[in-house]
Amino acid sequence: MNNHEEQQNWIEKRTAFFDAGEWILPSDKDRWSNREPAKFAWDNFDAAERLISENPGYFVYTLVEDKDSAWIRKGLHYINRQAYFISKLEIPFYDEKGILYWKSGLFL
């Protein structure tokens, strides 16, 4: 698979993830960004964790960054977290590593 095909594959998986959720949108002050798909991202960790604790039926996903990429992973993660995504629906993952959000050198 060449870089272009690999990039298209990642974009499709990330898009499918956001299309599958019933997202709880953060308020403007708690939001990471107003751009797609970051508008779904909770930047205020305290507000997100409070919402999650008050609504145990919600599903949380964490954007976790490493040295050259960022991945969406199931559950609450604290180390290298960048943001939370909260959905009323569970979204299946087919890769235990998660869903690639961005990778160094490739725009996703």
Biopython code that builds the backbone (N, CA, C, O; Angstrom):
import numpy as np
from Bio.PDB.StructureBuilder import StructureBuilder

atoms = [
    (1, "MET", "N", (0.851, -1.172, 0.000)),
    (1, "MET", "CA", (0.000, 0.000, 0.000)),
    (1, "MET", "C", (0.899, 1.238, 0.000)),
    (1, "MET", "O", (1.796, 1.348, 0.836)),
    (2, "ASN", "N", (0.670, 2.167, -0.925)),
    (2, "ASN", "CA", (1.478, 3.376, -0.962)),
    (2, "ASN", "C", (0.953, 4.403, 0.050)),
    (2, "ASN", "O", (-0.104, 4.199, 0.647)),
    (3, "ASN", "N", (1.680, 5.494, 0.240)),
    (3, "ASN", "CA", (1.304, 6.500, 1.245)),
    (3, "ASN", "C", (-0.074, 7.084, 0.993)),
    (3, "ASN", "O", (-0.837, 7.304, 1.933)),
    (4, "HIS", "N", (-0.400, 7.335, -0.264)),
    (4, "HIS", "CA", (-1.711, 7.901, -0.574)),
    (4, "HIS", "C", (-2.834, 6.932, -0.203)),
    (4, "HIS", "O", (-3.831, 7.339, 0.393)),
    (5, "GLU", "N", (-2.680, 5.669, -0.550)),
    (5, "GLU", "CA", (-3.696, 4.669, -0.202)),
    (5, "GLU", "C", (-3.798, 4.506, 1.310)),
    (5, "GLU", "O", (-4.895, 4.392, 1.859)),
    (6, "GLU", "N", (-2.654, 4.496, 1.974)),
    (6, "GLU", "CA", (-2.632, 4.381, 3.429)),
    (6, "GLU", "C", (-3.341, 5.578, 4.074)),
    (6, "GLU", "O", (-4.116, 5.416, 5.016)),
    (7, "GLN", "N", (-3.070, 6.757, 3.564)),
    (7, "GLN", "CA", (-3.716, 7.965, 4.077)),
    (7, "GLN", "C", (-5.223, 7.910, 3.864)),
    (7, "GLN", "O", (-5.983, 8.245, 4.772)),
    (8, "GLN", "N", (-5.664, 7.499, 2.693)),
    (8, "GLN", "CA", (-7.096, 7.387, 2.413)),
    (8, "GLN", "C", (-7.762, 6.376, 3.341)),
    (8, "GLN", "O", (-8.879, 6.601, 3.806)),
    (9, "ASN", "N", (-7.085, 5.268, 3.612)),
    (9, "ASN", "CA", (-7.603, 4.242, 4.508)),
    (9, "ASN", "C", (-7.802, 4.809, 5.912)),
    (9, "ASN", "O", (-8.842, 4.591, 6.534)),
    (10, "TRP", "N", (-6.803, 5.534, 6.408)),
    (10, "TRP", "CA", (-6.906, 6.136, 7.742)),
    (10, "TRP", "C", (-8.018, 7.182, 7.806)),
    (10, "TRP", "O", (-8.774, 7.241, 8.777)),
    (11, "ILE", "N", (-8.108, 7.999, 6.770)),
    (11, "ILE", "CA", (-9.154, 9.026, 6.745)),
    (11, "ILE", "C", (-10.533, 8.366, 6.769)),
    (11, "ILE", "O", (-11.425, 8.820, 7.485)),
    (12, "GLU", "N", (-10.709, 7.303, 5.994)),
    (12, "GLU", "CA", (-11.994, 6.601, 5.965)),
    (12, "GLU", "C", (-12.342, 6.020, 7.326)),
    (12, "GLU", "O", (-13.491, 6.111, 7.757)),
    (13, "LYS", "N", (-11.373, 5.425, 8.009)),
    (13, "LYS", "CA", (-11.627, 4.860, 9.340)),
    (13, "LYS", "C", (-11.973, 5.950, 10.347)),
    (13, "LYS", "O", (-12.888, 5.787, 11.153)),
    (14, "ARG", "N", (-11.246, 7.052, 10.302)),
    (14, "ARG", "CA", (-11.526, 8.150, 11.229)),
    (14, "ARG", "C", (-12.898, 8.750, 10.948)),
    (14, "ARG", "O", (-13.653, 9.029, 11.880)),
    (15, "THR", "N", (-13.227, 8.949, 9.680)),
    (15, "THR", "CA", (-14.537, 9.484, 9.309)),
    (15, "THR", "C", (-15.646, 8.546, 9.751)),
    (15, "THR", "O", (-16.661, 8.997, 10.282)),
    (16, "ALA", "N", (-15.468, 7.244, 9.541)),
    (16, "ALA", "CA", (-16.468, 6.261, 9.953)),
    (16, "ALA", "C", (-16.674, 6.301, 11.471)),
    (16, "ALA", "O", (-17.802, 6.173, 11.948)),
    (17, "PHE", "N", (-15.597, 6.477, 12.218)),
    (17, "PHE", "CA", (-15.701, 6.582, 13.672)),
    (17, "PHE", "C", (-16.598, 7.758, 14.052)),
    (17, "PHE", "O", (-17.525, 7.592, 14.844)),
    (18, "PHE", "N", (-16.341, 8.923, 13.508)),
    (18, "PHE", "CA", (-17.141, 10.096, 13.873)),
    (18, "PHE", "C", (-18.562, 10.021, 13.332)),
    (18, "PHE", "O", (-19.480, 10.552, 13.958)),
    (19, "ASP", "N", (-18.770, 9.379, 12.189)),
    (19, "ASP", "CA", (-20.119, 9.197, 11.654)),
    (19, "ASP", "C", (-20.947, 8.234, 12.503)),
    (19, "ASP", "O", (-22.170, 8.356, 12.561)),
    (20, "ALA", "N", (-20.285, 7.274, 13.165)),
    (20, "ALA", "CA", (-20.988, 6.236, 13.925)),
    (20, "ALA", "C", (-21.454, 6.694, 15.301)),
    (20, "ALA", "O", (-22.354, 6.082, 15.877)),
    (21, "GLY", "N", (-20.870, 7.740, 15.832)),
    (21, "GLY", "CA", (-21.190, 8.167, 17.193)),
    (21, "GLY", "C", (-22.409, 9.056, 17.278)),
    (21, "GLY", "O", (-22.804, 9.700, 16.305)),
    (22, "GLU", "N", (-22.988, 9.079, 18.442)),
    (22, "GLU", "CA", (-24.013, 10.068, 18.786)),
    (22, "GLU", "C", (-23.341, 10.966, 19.823)),
    (22, "GLU", "O", (-23.472, 10.750, 21.028)),
    (23, "TRP", "N", (-22.623, 11.973, 19.335)),
    (23, "TRP", "CA", (-21.666, 12.732, 20.127)),
    (23, "TRP", "C", (-22.314, 13.748, 21.048)),
    (23, "TRP", "O", (-23.265, 14.441, 20.686)),
    (24, "ILE", "N", (-21.772, 13.810, 22.234)),
    (24, "ILE", "CA", (-22.133, 14.851, 23.196)),
    (24, "ILE", "C", (-21.144, 15.988, 22.945)),
    (24, "ILE", "O", (-19.950, 15.859, 23.214)),
    (25, "LEU", "N", (-21.649, 17.075, 22.438)),
    (25, "LEU", "CA", (-20.768, 18.189, 22.093)),
    (25, "LEU", "C", (-20.434, 19.028, 23.326)),
    (25, "LEU", "O", (-21.311, 19.349, 24.127)),
    (26, "PRO", "N", (-19.178, 19.371, 23.464)),
    (26, "PRO", "CA", (-18.794, 20.245, 24.574)),
    (26, "PRO", "C", (-19.261, 21.672, 24.311)),
    (26, "PRO", "O", (-19.516, 22.056, 23.170)),
    (27, "SER", "N", (-19.367, 22.442, 25.379)),
    (27, "SER", "CA", (-19.680, 23.862, 25.215)),
    (27, "SER", "C", (-18.496, 24.542, 24.542)),
    (27, "SER", "O", (-17.412, 23.965, 24.456)),
    (28, "ASP", "N", (-18.698, 25.755, 24.069)),
    (28, "ASP", "CA", (-17.617, 26.483, 23.403)),
    (28, "ASP", "C", (-16.385, 26.616, 24.286)),
    (28, "ASP", "O", (-15.261, 26.528, 23.793)),
    (29, "LYS", "N", (-16.580, 26.829, 25.592)),
    (29, "LYS", "CA", (-15.427, 27.006, 26.486)),
    (29, "LYS", "C", (-14.719, 25.689, 26.805)),
    (29, "LYS", "O", (-13.562, 25.700, 27.225)),
    (30, "ASP", "N", (-15.397, 24.556, 26.611)),
    (30, "ASP", "CA", (-14.815, 23.244, 26.900)),
    (30, "ASP", "C", (-14.309, 22.532, 25.643)),
    (30, "ASP", "O", (-13.729, 21.450, 25.729)),
    (31, "ARG", "N", (-14.528, 23.139, 24.494)),
    (31, "ARG", "CA", (-14.207, 22.515, 23.203)),
    (31, "ARG", "C", (-12.752, 22.756, 22.832)),
    (31, "ARG", "O", (-12.188, 23.816, 23.104)),
    (32, "TRP", "N", (-12.165, 21.753, 22.207)),
    (32, "TRP", "CA", (-10.784, 21.824, 21.750)),
    (32, "TRP", "C", (-10.664, 22.778, 20.563)),
    (32, "TRP", "O", (-9.738, 23.588, 20.507)),
    (33, "SER", "N", (-11.599, 22.682, 19.612)),
    (33, "SER", "CA", (-11.571, 23.500, 18.406)),
    (33, "SER", "C", (-12.951, 23.466, 17.772)),
    (33, "SER", "O", (-13.745, 22.573, 18.066)),
    (34, "ASN", "N", (-13.244, 24.418, 16.913)),
    (34, "ASN", "CA", (-14.527, 24.418, 16.203)),
    (34, "ASN", "C", (-14.443, 23.745, 14.845)),
    (34, "ASN", "O", (-15.448, 23.634, 14.143)),
    (35, "ARG", "N", (-13.256, 23.296, 14.470)),
    (35, "ARG", "CA", (-13.084, 22.626, 13.180)),
    (35, "ARG", "C", (-13.455, 21.147, 13.295)),
    (35, "ARG", "O", (-13.343, 20.541, 14.361)),
    (36, "GLU", "N", (-13.898, 20.584, 12.169)),
    (36, "GLU", "CA", (-14.168, 19.138, 12.111)),
    (36, "GLU", "C", (-12.847, 18.392, 12.170)),
    (36, "GLU", "O", (-11.869, 18.914, 11.635)),
    (37, "PRO", "N", (-12.737, 17.236, 12.763)),
    (37, "PRO", "CA", (-13.664, 16.631, 13.718)),
    (37, "PRO", "C", (-13.393, 17.064, 15.153)),
    (37, "PRO", "O", (-13.984, 16.532, 16.092)),
    (38, "ALA", "N", (-12.487, 18.042, 15.318)),
    (38, "ALA", "CA", (-12.119, 18.456, 16.678)),
    (38, "ALA", "C", (-13.266, 19.106, 17.437)),
    (38, "ALA", "O", (-13.179, 19.251, 18.657)),
    (39, "LYS", "N", (-14.330, 19.499, 16.765)),
    (39, "LYS", "CA", (-15.462, 20.108, 17.482)),
    (39, "LYS", "C", (-16.118, 19.122, 18.450)),
    (39, "LYS", "O", (-16.843, 19.531, 19.357)),
    (40, "PHE", "N", (-15.865, 17.824, 18.259)),
    (40, "PHE", "CA", (-16.388, 16.804, 19.163)),
    (40, "PHE", "C", (-15.505, 16.616, 20.396)),
    (40, "PHE", "O", (-15.906, 15.952, 21.352)),
    (41, "ALA", "N", (-14.311, 17.197, 20.375)),
    (41, "ALA", "CA", (-13.292, 16.933, 21.394)),
    (41, "ALA", "C", (-13.453, 17.828, 22.620)),
    (41, "ALA", "O", (-13.559, 19.049, 22.509)),
    (42, "TRP", "N", (-13.468, 17.197, 23.779)),
    (42, "TRP", "CA", (-13.517, 17.893, 25.058)),
    (42, "TRP", "C", (-12.099, 18.217, 25.497)),
    (42, "TRP", "O", (-11.295, 17.316, 25.733)),
    (43, "ASP", "N", (-11.795, 19.493, 25.606)),
    (43, "ASP", "CA", (-10.479, 19.942, 26.043)),
    (43, "ASP", "C", (-10.448, 20.147, 27.560)),
    (43, "ASP", "O", (-9.388, 20.075, 28.181)),
    (44, "ASN", "N", (-11.604, 20.400, 28.143)),
    (44, "ASN", "CA", (-11.705, 20.580, 29.600)),
    (44, "ASN", "C", (-11.917, 19.204, 30.227)),
    (44, "ASN", "O", (-13.031, 18.682, 30.252)),
    (45, "PHE", "N", (-10.829, 18.630, 30.731)),
    (45, "PHE", "CA", (-10.885, 17.263, 31.247)),
    (45, "PHE", "C", (-11.802, 17.150, 32.461)),
    (45, "PHE", "O", (-12.514, 16.156, 32.603)),
    (46, "ASP", "N", (-11.794, 18.150, 33.335)),
    (46, "ASP", "CA", (-12.662, 18.104, 34.519)),
    (46, "ASP", "C", (-14.129, 18.064, 34.116)),
    (46, "ASP", "O", (-14.897, 17.270, 34.661)),
    (47, "ALA", "N", (-14.527, 18.904, 33.176)),
    (47, "ALA", "CA", (-15.924, 18.930, 32.724)),
    (47, "ALA", "C", (-16.300, 17.607, 32.066)),
    (47, "ALA", "O", (-17.391, 17.086, 32.297)),
    (48, "ALA", "N", (-15.410, 17.066, 31.256)),
    (48, "ALA", "CA", (-15.685, 15.784, 30.586)),
    (48, "ALA", "C", (-15.818, 14.661, 31.606)),
    (48, "ALA", "O", (-16.756, 13.866, 31.530)),
    (49, "GLU", "N", (-14.903, 14.586, 32.548)),
    (49, "GLU", "CA", (-14.944, 13.520, 33.547)),
    (49, "GLU", "C", (-16.171, 13.645, 34.452)),
    (49, "GLU", "O", (-16.724, 12.636, 34.890)),
    (50, "ARG", "N", (-16.593, 14.865, 34.729)),
    (50, "ARG", "CA", (-17.819, 15.071, 35.516)),
    (50, "ARG", "C", (-19.030, 14.557, 34.730)),
    (50, "ARG", "O", (-19.882, 13.871, 35.295)),
    (51, "LEU", "N", (-19.114, 14.879, 33.441)),
    (51, "LEU", "CA", (-20.218, 14.418, 32.599)),
    (51, "LEU", "C", (-20.239, 12.895, 32.522)),
    (51, "LEU", "O", (-21.300, 12.277, 32.614)),
    (52, "ILE", "N", (-19.069, 12.297, 32.353)),
    (52, "ILE", "CA", (-18.972, 10.837, 32.261)),
    (52, "ILE", "C", (-19.413, 10.184, 33.569)),
    (52, "ILE", "O", (-20.139, 9.190, 33.545)),
    (53, "SER", "N", (-18.991, 10.722, 34.698)),
    (53, "SER", "CA", (-19.358, 10.132, 35.989)),
    (53, "SER", "C", (-20.852, 10.269, 36.261)),
    (53, "SER", "O", (-21.437, 9.420, 36.933)),
    (54, "GLU", "N", (-21.473, 11.324, 35.747)),
    (54, "GLU", "CA", (-22.911, 11.541, 35.936)),
    (54, "GLU", "C", (-23.759, 10.743, 34.947)),
    (54, "GLU", "O", (-24.968, 10.611, 35.134)),
    (55, "ASN", "N", (-23.136, 10.214, 33.904)),
    (55, "ASN", "CA", (-23.840, 9.479, 32.852)),
    (55, "ASN", "C", (-23.083, 8.193, 32.523)),
    (55, "ASN", "O", (-22.410, 8.116, 31.496)),
    (56, "PRO", "N", (-23.190, 7.178, 33.395)),
    (56, "PRO", "CA", (-22.403, 5.961, 33.203)),
    (56, "PRO", "C", (-22.743, 5.195, 31.922)),
    (56, "PRO", "O", (-21.991, 4.298, 31.538)),
    (57, "GLY", "N", (-23.835, 5.516, 31.259)),
    (57, "GLY", "CA", (-24.187, 4.856, 30.006)),
    (57, "GLY", "C", (-23.484, 5.446, 28.795)),
    (57, "GLY", "O", (-23.577, 4.895, 27.698)),
    (58, "TYR", "N", (-22.780, 6.558, 28.977)),
    (58, "TYR", "CA", (-22.039, 7.165, 27.871)),
    (58, "TYR", "C", (-20.744, 6.399, 27.627)),
    (58, "TYR", "O", (-20.230, 5.719, 28.515)),
    (59, "PHE", "N", (-20.236, 6.521, 26.422)),
    (59, "PHE", "CA", (-18.985, 5.872, 26.040)),
    (59, "PHE", "C", (-17.941, 6.951, 25.795)),
    (59, "PHE", "O", (-18.196, 7.944, 25.113)),
    (60, "VAL", "N", (-16.773, 6.738, 26.357)),
    (60, "VAL", "CA", (-15.711, 7.742, 26.241)),
    (60, "VAL", "C", (-14.544, 7.172, 25.446)),
    (60, "VAL", "O", (-14.189, 5.998, 25.554)),
    (61, "TYR", "N", (-13.974, 8.042, 24.657)),
    (61, "TYR", "CA", (-12.807, 7.725, 23.836)),
    (61, "TYR", "C", (-11.799, 8.841, 24.082)),
    (61, "TYR", "O", (-12.171, 10.007, 24.212)),
    (62, "THR", "N", (-10.520, 8.475, 24.145)),
    (62, "THR", "CA", (-9.475, 9.443, 24.451)),
    (62, "THR", "C", (-8.531, 9.577, 23.265)),
    (62, "THR", "O", (-8.094, 8.585, 22.682)),
    (63, "LEU", "N", (-8.226, 10.824, 22.922)),
    (63, "LEU", "CA", (-7.199, 11.093, 21.931)),
    (63, "LEU", "C", (-5.867, 11.096, 22.663)),
    (63, "LEU", "O", (-5.621, 11.945, 23.521)),
    (64, "VAL", "N", (-5.009, 10.142, 22.320)),
    (64, "VAL", "CA", (-3.723, 9.948, 22.989)),
    (64, "VAL", "C", (-2.611, 10.197, 21.972)),
    (64, "VAL", "O", (-2.619, 9.641, 20.874)),
    (65, "GLU", "N", (-1.666, 11.035, 22.353)),
    (65, "GLU", "CA", (-0.572, 11.390, 21.457)),
    (65, "GLU", "C", (0.701, 10.669, 21.860)),
    (65, "GLU", "O", (1.013, 10.546, 23.044)),
    (66, "ASP", "N", (1.441, 10.188, 20.847)),
    (66, "ASP", "CA", (2.784, 9.687, 21.116)),
    (66, "ASP", "C", (3.756, 10.553, 20.321)),
    (66, "ASP", "O", (3.376, 11.634, 19.871)),
    (67, "LYS", "N", (4.972, 10.120, 20.139)),
    (67, "LYS", "CA", (5.983, 10.996, 19.545)),
    (67, "LYS", "C", (5.702, 11.409, 18.105)),
    (67, "LYS", "O", (6.119, 12.494, 17.702)),
    (68, "ASP", "N", (5.019, 10.597, 17.322)),
    (68, "ASP", "CA", (4.813, 10.958, 15.924)),
    (68, "ASP", "C", (3.394, 10.702, 15.408)),
    (68, "ASP", "O", (3.168, 10.693, 14.198)),
    (69, "SER", "N", (2.447, 10.497, 16.313)),
    (69, "SER", "CA", (1.070, 10.251, 15.886)),
    (69, "SER", "C", (0.122, 10.455, 17.069)),
    (69, "SER", "O", (0.546, 10.634, 18.211)),
    (70, "ALA", "N", (-1.159, 10.423, 16.756)),
    (70, "ALA", "CA", (-2.190, 10.478, 17.796)),
    (70, "ALA", "C", (-3.276, 9.475, 17.434)),
    (70, "ALA", "O", (-3.663, 9.342, 16.273)),
    (71, "TRP", "N", (-3.757, 8.773, 18.456)),
    (71, "TRP", "CA", (-4.724, 7.698, 18.272)),
    (71, "TRP", "C", (-5.945, 7.929, 19.145)),
    (71, "TRP", "O", (-5.832, 8.436, 20.260)),
    (72, "ILE", "N", (-7.108, 7.556, 18.637)),
    (72, "ILE", "CA", (-8.326, 7.543, 19.434)),
    (72, "ILE", "C", (-8.412, 6.155, 20.046)),
    (72, "ILE", "O", (-8.384, 5.148, 19.339)),
    (73, "ARG", "N", (-8.518, 6.113, 21.374)),
    (73, "ARG", "CA", (-8.582, 4.832, 22.079)),
    (73, "ARG", "C", (-9.828, 4.788, 22.949)),
    (73, "ARG", "O", (-10.313, 5.818, 23.417)),
    (74, "LYS", "N", (-10.337, 3.586, 23.157)),
    (74, "LYS", "CA", (-11.509, 3.396, 24.020)),
    (74, "LYS", "C", (-11.155, 3.707, 25.460)),
    (74, "LYS", "O", (-10.050, 3.414, 25.917)),
    (75, "GLY", "N", (-12.095, 4.301, 26.168)),
    (75, "GLY", "CA", (-11.958, 4.510, 27.599)),
    (75, "GLY", "C", (-11.238, 5.794, 27.968)),
    (75, "GLY", "O", (-10.792, 6.566, 27.119)),
    (76, "LEU", "N", (-11.147, 5.982, 29.285)),
    (76, "LEU", "CA", (-10.442, 7.141, 29.847)),
    (76, "LEU", "C", (-8.959, 6.817, 29.947)),
    (76, "LEU", "O", (-8.573, 5.831, 30.574)),
    (77, "HIS", "N", (-8.149, 7.631, 29.342)),
    (77, "HIS", "CA", (-6.698, 7.513, 29.445)),
    (77, "HIS", "C", (-6.180, 8.840, 29.963)),
    (77, "HIS", "O", (-6.727, 9.894, 29.641)),
    (78, "TYR", "N", (-5.142, 8.791, 30.754)),
    (78, "TYR", "CA", (-4.625, 10.014, 31.366)),
    (78, "TYR", "C", (-3.246, 10.394, 30.846)),
    (78, "TYR", "O", (-2.926, 11.580, 30.760)),
    (79, "ILE", "N", (-2.434, 9.418, 30.501)),
    (79, "ILE", "CA", (-1.086, 9.705, 30.037)),
    (79, "ILE", "C", (-1.134, 10.090, 28.560)),
    (79, "ILE", "O", (-1.683, 9.363, 27.733)),
    (80, "ASN", "N", (-0.557, 11.232, 28.249)),
    (80, "ASN", "CA", (-0.483, 11.769, 26.880)),
    (80, "ASN", "C", (-1.851, 12.060, 26.263)),
    (80, "ASN", "O", (-1.980, 12.103, 25.040)),
    (81, "ARG", "N", (-2.857, 12.256, 27.089)),
    (81, "ARG", "CA", (-4.185, 12.559, 26.543)),
    (81, "ARG", "C", (-4.194, 13.977, 25.977)),
    (81, "ARG", "O", (-3.566, 14.890, 26.512)),
    (82, "GLN", "N", (-4.920, 14.124, 24.890)),
    (82, "GLN", "CA", (-5.089, 15.416, 24.256)),
    (82, "GLN", "C", (-6.528, 15.906, 24.387)),
    (82, "GLN", "O", (-6.776, 17.104, 24.518)),
    (83, "ALA", "N", (-7.469, 14.973, 24.349)),
    (83, "ALA", "CA", (-8.889, 15.331, 24.410)),
    (83, "ALA", "C", (-9.708, 14.065, 24.645)),
    (83, "ALA", "O", (-9.223, 12.945, 24.487)),
    (84, "TYR", "N", (-10.967, 14.283, 25.028)),
    (84, "TYR", "CA", (-11.929, 13.191, 25.148)),
    (84, "TYR", "C", (-13.018, 13.377, 24.098)),
    (84, "TYR", "O", (-13.342, 14.500, 23.713)),
    (85, "PHE", "N", (-13.579, 12.254, 23.640)),
    (85, "PHE", "CA", (-14.772, 12.248, 22.802)),
    (85, "PHE", "C", (-15.804, 11.427, 23.563)),
    (85, "PHE", "O", (-15.490, 10.340, 24.048)),
    (86, "ILE", "N", (-17.031, 11.929, 23.674)),
    (86, "ILE", "CA", (-18.075, 11.262, 24.456)),
    (86, "ILE", "C", (-19.282, 11.013, 23.554)),
    (86, "ILE", "O", (-19.786, 11.926, 22.899)),
    (87, "SER", "N", (-19.735, 9.758, 23.535)),
    (87, "SER", "CA", (-20.843, 9.365, 22.674)),
    (87, "SER", "C", (-21.903, 8.611, 23.478)),
    (87, "SER", "O", (-21.599, 7.969, 24.484)),
    (88, "LYS", "N", (-23.136, 8.702, 23.021)),
    (88, "LYS", "CA", (-24.209, 7.903, 23.605)),
    (88, "LYS", "C", (-24.190, 6.486, 23.036)),
    (88, "LYS", "O", (-24.841, 5.593, 23.579)),
    (89, "LEU", "N", (-23.455, 6.273, 21.952)),
    (89, "LEU", "CA", (-23.369, 4.967, 21.306)),
    (89, "LEU", "C", (-21.956, 4.421, 21.412)),
    (89, "LEU", "O", (-20.985, 5.175, 21.349)),
    (90, "GLU", "N", (-21.844, 3.117, 21.572)),
    (90, "GLU", "CA", (-20.537, 2.482, 21.548)),
    (90, "GLU", "C", (-20.118, 2.282, 20.089)),
    (90, "GLU", "O", (-20.920, 1.883, 19.244)),
    (91, "ILE", "N", (-18.867, 2.564, 19.824)),
    (91, "ILE", "CA", (-18.346, 2.438, 18.470)),
    (91, "ILE", "C", (-17.341, 1.290, 18.455)),
    (91, "ILE", "O", (-16.366, 1.311, 19.206)),
    (92, "PRO", "N", (-17.573, 0.290, 17.607)),
    (92, "PRO", "CA", (-16.645, -0.847, 17.579)),
    (92, "PRO", "C", (-15.289, -0.448, 17.009)),
    (92, "PRO", "O", (-15.195, 0.353, 16.079)),
    (93, "PHE", "N", (-14.251, -1.025, 17.586)),
    (93, "PHE", "CA", (-12.885, -0.842, 17.107)),
    (93, "PHE", "C", (-12.408, -2.175, 16.566)),
    (93, "PHE", "O", (-12.665, -3.219, 17.164)),
    (94, "TYR", "N", (-11.716, -2.146, 15.444)),
    (94, "TYR", "CA", (-11.218, -3.365, 14.844)),
    (94, "TYR", "C", (-9.705, -3.494, 14.981)),
    (94, "TYR", "O", (-9.111, -4.474, 14.531)),
    (95, "ASP", "N", (-9.099, -2.505, 15.599)),
    (95, "ASP", "CA", (-7.660, -2.495, 15.823)),
    (95, "ASP", "C", (-7.443, -2.120, 17.285)),
    (95, "ASP", "O", (-7.895, -1.061, 17.721)),
    (96, "GLU", "N", (-6.769, -2.960, 18.039)),
    (96, "GLU", "CA", (-6.589, -2.695, 19.469)),
    (96, "GLU", "C", (-5.792, -1.419, 19.731)),
    (96, "GLU", "O", (-5.889, -0.842, 20.814)),
    (97, "LYS", "N", (-5.008, -0.977, 18.754)),
    (97, "LYS", "CA", (-4.245, 0.257, 18.917)),
    (97, "LYS", "C", (-5.168, 1.468, 18.897)),
    (97, "LYS", "O", (-4.850, 2.501, 19.487)),
    (98, "GLY", "N", (-6.292, 1.352, 18.232)),
    (98, "GLY", "CA", (-7.249, 2.442, 18.148)),
    (98, "GLY", "C", (-7.425, 2.906, 16.721)),
    (98, "GLY", "O", (-7.171, 2.165, 15.772)),
    (99, "ILE", "N", (-7.861, 4.132, 16.584)),
    (99, "ILE", "CA", (-8.086, 4.747, 15.283)),
    (99, "ILE", "C", (-7.114, 5.903, 15.146)),
    (99, "ILE", "O", (-7.049, 6.776, 16.012)),
    (100, "LEU", "N", (-6.371, 5.906, 14.076)),
    (100, "LEU", "CA", (-5.391, 6.956, 13.859)),
    (100, "LEU", "C", (-6.094, 8.292, 13.644)),
    (100, "LEU", "O", (-6.993, 8.404, 12.810)),
    (101, "TYR", "N", (-5.679, 9.299, 14.402)),
    (101, "TYR", "CA", (-6.230, 10.642, 14.269)),
    (101, "TYR", "C", (-5.321, 11.500, 13.396)),
    (101, "TYR", "O", (-5.796, 12.219, 12.518)),
    (102, "TRP", "N", (-4.033, 11.425, 13.635)),
    (102, "TRP", "CA", (-3.035, 12.086, 12.778)),
    (102, "TRP", "C", (-1.712, 11.368, 12.889)),
    (102, "TRP", "O", (-1.459, 10.649, 13.855)),
    (103, "LYS", "N", (-0.865, 11.569, 11.886)),
    (103, "LYS", "CA", (0.463, 10.960, 11.877)),
    (103, "LYS", "C", (1.438, 11.983, 11.297)),
    (103, "LYS", "O", (1.124, 12.670, 10.326)),
    (104, "SER", "N", (2.596, 12.075, 11.886)),
    (104, "SER", "CA", (3.616, 13.002, 11.421)),
    (104, "SER", "C", (3.938, 12.744, 9.950)),
    (104, "SER", "O", (4.152, 11.604, 9.537)),
    (105, "GLY", "N", (3.968, 13.806, 9.183)),
    (105, "GLY", "CA", (4.301, 13.685, 7.768)),
    (105, "GLY", "C", (3.118, 13.426, 6.875)),
    (105, "GLY", "O", (3.232, 13.543, 5.655)),
    (106, "LEU", "N", (1.962, 13.071, 7.457)),
    (106, "LEU", "CA", (0.759, 12.839, 6.671)),
    (106, "LEU", "C", (-0.375, 13.662, 7.229)),
    (106, "LEU", "O", (-0.644, 13.621, 8.430)),
    (107, "PHE", "N", (-1.039, 14.403, 6.379)),
    (107, "PHE", "CA", (-2.225, 15.129, 6.813)),
    (107, "PHE", "C", (-3.394, 14.179, 6.769)),
    (107, "PHE", "O", (-3.649, 13.535, 5.752)),
    (108, "LEU", "N", (-4.109, 14.094, 7.885)),
    (108, "LEU", "CA", (-5.286, 13.211, 7.916)),
    (108, "LEU", "C", (-6.516, 14.048, 8.060)),
    (108, "LEU", "O", (-7.624, 13.513, 8.108)),
]
sb = StructureBuilder()
sb.init_structure("model")
sb.init_model(0)
sb.init_chain("A")
sb.init_seg("    ")
for serial, (resi, resn, name, xyz) in enumerate(atoms, 1):
    if name == "N":
        sb.init_residue(resn, " ", resi, " ")
    sb.init_atom(name, np.array(xyz, "f"), 0.0, 1.0, " ", f" {name:<3s}", serial, name[0])
structure = sb.get_structure()
